[in-house]
Structure formats: C-alpha cells, structure tokens
C-alpha cells in the first residue's frame, strides 16, 4: 500500500507500508492491504505504520484520512514533535 502524510506546510511521509493505524474521531482503526474505501475524520493522536525499515509513529493534531485502492492519503492539520 502507498501512504502519503501531508500537512499544509509540507509532505511529511510518502512510501510503501504494510499496515497503518489511525486515531479516528470515533475510535482507532487499522488499514491493511485491500481495505474497503473509506474517508474518516481523525482526532489528535498517534498514527503508526510499518515500512520495510520497521514500525514508525508520529502524532497528529487532527485531520482527515482517505483510503482507496491501496492508496492512503492523510491530510493532517499538523504533525506534533
């Protein structure tokens, strides 16, 4: 799957991941390969994802995530830290 994490200032991450977890506005959720399409609001919390190099995490201050055809786009209000 391809993951892009974008803030109003810059592109924070772009690359291949095997899974990703998000702090959804209605509770945390995980996305795996061939996930059904979805759009979800995010609350402040930890976004975690696994790349070939290992597990990575970052904290976002809300945003929106879209999953479609093994492409994940996260539009974050800002990345903390």
DRENROKE-853767 format. One record per atom (N, C-alpha, C, CB): z, x negated, y negated. Coordinates in pm, whole numbers, plus 50000, padded with zeros to 5 digits. Glycine has a CB too. Example, Ala and Ser with C-alpha at 12.3 -4.5 7.8 and 13.67 -1.06 7.14 Angstrom:
507804868150569/507804877050450/507804868050330/509054886950447/507084871550225/507144863350106/507874871049997/505724859250060/
//
This chain:
500004991550118/500005000050000/500004991149876/501225009650000/499454996249770/499414988949643/500414995549547/497964988949583/501264987249488/502274991949393/502024985549257/503704988749443/502044993849153/501984989049014/503204994448942/500654993448943/503924985648872/505054989748789/504714985848647/506414983148837/504644996048560/504174994048423/505204999848325/502775000648403/505474992248217/506284997348107/505374998547985/507534987948077/505845004447877/504995004947756/504614991147704/505715012647647/505414980847737/505174967347687/504274958747775/506464960347670/504384960447909/503674951247999/503614956548142/504334937647997/502804949848222/502764952548365/503824943648429/501324949948425/504804949748493/505944942448549/505614937148688/507174951448555/504904945048769/504564940848905/503274947548947/505704944349004/502474940149024/501274945649086/501074938149216/500024944648993/501004945449328/500804938649455/500924947849573/501774927349469/500784941849691/500864949249816/502324950149862/499994942549926/502724962049907/504074964249959/503974971950091/504964971949856/505004970550173/505044978250299/505864990950284/505614969650411/506764991150186/507545003150156/508135001650017/508675005450261/508545013049960/509165013049828/510165024549819/508095014149716/511285022249752/512315032449733/512535034549584/513645028349803/512745047149547/512835050949406/514035059849380/511555057949362/514615059049257/515715067949219/515165080949160/516655060849117/514765090049245/514195102749197/515195110849118/513695110849314/514685119049027/515555127348944/516385136849030/514715135348843/515875140649148/516595149649239/517125142249361/515685161149283/517255129149353/517755121149465/516785110149502/518025129949585/517315099749562/516505088149600/515525091949712/517415076449646/514365085049714/513385087249819/512625074549847/512425098649782/512035073949966/511285062150010/509835066150036/511925055950137/508915056950008/507495059050031/507025048650133/506665058049898/506355053450238/505765044850339/504255046950340/506375047750479/503555038750415/502085039750423/501675053950464/501525029350524/500595058950403/500035072250429/500965083550388/499695073550574/501805081150289/502715091550237/501885102650172/503725085550133/502365114750181/501705126150115/501685123749964/502435139550149/500655128549895/500595126949750/501805133549683/499285132949694/502305127149578/503415133049503/503485127049364/504735131049576/504115134549275/504475129849141/505935133449123/503545136149027/506755123749081/508185126249066/508725119548942/508935121449190/509635126548875/510385120448765/511445111348825/511035131348671/511745100448754/512765091048800/513945091048704/512175076948814/515125089148760/516305087248677/516595072348668/517535095048735/517595068748592/517985054648582/518495050148718/519075052348471/518015038648765/518475033748894/517645022248945/518475044848995/517845018949071/517215007349135/515935011449207/518185000649232/514865004149177/513615005149252/513584993049346/512335005449157/513374995549474/513324984649573/512014985549649/514544985349670/511444973849681/510194973549756/510104960749836/508984974849662/509314961349944/509184949850033/507764944450026/509554953650178/507654931549993/506364924649989/506344914550104/506144917649850/505264907150115/505174896650217/506254885950195/503774890050214/506724884250071/507754874450039/509154879650065/507624870449894/509314892650089/510634898450116/510954910150025/511704887950100/512204914150028/512664925849953/512914921949807/513954931750015/512454930549716/512674928449573/513274941049513/511354924649501/514074939449410/514664950949341/514594948849191/516124953149386/514554959949120/514674959748974/515234973048930/513314956748904/515854973048814/516454985348762/515564991148653/517874982648707/515315004248664/514515011148563/515385021248490/513285018048627/515005024048368/515715033948286/514875046548278/516025028448143/514605052448394/513815064848400/512325062048400/514155073748283/511555072548424/510105071348427/509485081648518/509695057448471/508265078748562/507505087748649/506805079248754/506475096548568/506745084148877/506015077148982/504985086749042/506995071749092/503795081249069/502725088949134/502325081649261/501495091049038/502225089049371/501775083549499/500515091149539/502895084849611/499435083549566/498175089849605/497325079649679/497425095449481/496925082949801/496025074749881/496475060249891/494625075349823/497745058249928/498345044949945/498355036549817/497615037550052/498295043249701/498475036749572/499695042949505/497185038149482/500595034449458/501805039049390/501775033449249/503115034649467/501895042449151/501955038149011/503285043148954/500735043648928/504095033748907/505365037048845/505255034048696/506555029048911/505395044348616/505405042748470/506875043548427/504525053948397/507465031948402/508885031248369/509095031348219/509525018648430/510135038248174/510465037848032/510805023647991/511625047448000/511605016948073/511865002648055/512504997148180/512765000047931/512354984048199/512994977048309/514194969848251/512004967248380/515344971748312/516604966148262/516844952648330/517794975948289/517164942848248/517514929648301/516384920148321/518184931248426/
//
